[in-house]
């Protein structure tokens, strides 16, 4: 009788220890997933901001003002009736 009680108590303690061990491991895993979720959310926000900037640049590239500005700056192109003054003091 006494041996059965001791055996039963040991079994109950072992089960409780196992449950606590499993719970702690699952909590660690959940914390890691939460951390990963936060990091991924930040990456998504950053990529969305970059995407918006690129979309704005894409829209700007197709504008007439941008094309004229690039032609003037990069290709030294001007309108036929336009006078260009170059500062020689530089």
N, C-alpha and C positions, 0 to 999 in steps of 0.2 A: 504494500500500500504506500509506504513512505517513498519507495523507489519510483513508483508511478507518479507521485506528486512532484518529486524532484525532476524527473524526466519531463513531465508536462511543463513545469516552470522554466526549465532550460529551453525547451522548444518554443515557448511563448517569448522568452527573452531573445532567442535567436531570430524569430520572426519579426519582432519589433526592431531589432538592430538592422535586419535586412531592409525593412520598410524605410527606416530613417536613412540608410545608405542610399537606397534608390531615390528617395525624395531629394536628398542633397545633390546627387548627380543630375537629376532632372532640373533642379533649380539652377545649377551651374550652366547647363545647356540652354535653358531659357534666357539666362542673363547674356550669354554669348549671342544668341539669336537677336535679342533686343539691341545689343550693341551693333551688330551687323546691320540690323534694320535701320538704325539711326544713321550709320555711316552711308548706307545705300541711299537713304532719303536725301542726305546732304549732297551726294554725288548727282542724284537726279535733279535736284534744284540747280546745282551748278551747271549741269549739261543743258537744262532748259534755258538758263540765262545765256549760255554760249549760243544755243540754237537761235534765240531771239536776236542776239547781236548779228549772227550770220545772216539771218533773214533780212534784217535791216540793211546790212551791207549789200545783200543781193538786190534789194529794192533800189538802193542808192546807185549801184553800178548801172542799172538800166535807165537812170534818169538822165535827161539832157544836160543838166548842170554838171553832173559828175563827168560825163563824157567830154564836155568842153574843158573842164578843169584839168583832166588828165592830158588832153591834147595840148593844152598850153604848157603845163608843167613838165611832162615827160617827153613830148615830141616837139616842143617849141613851135607849135602851129597856132596861127592867128587868123582872124577873119581878114579878107582881102582889103577892106577899107579901114582897118584898125591900125592906129599908130602905136608903136611899141617904143618905150623909153627905157634904156638900160643905164643904170647908175654905174659910172666908171670909177667911182670913189671906193669901191669895195675891194 
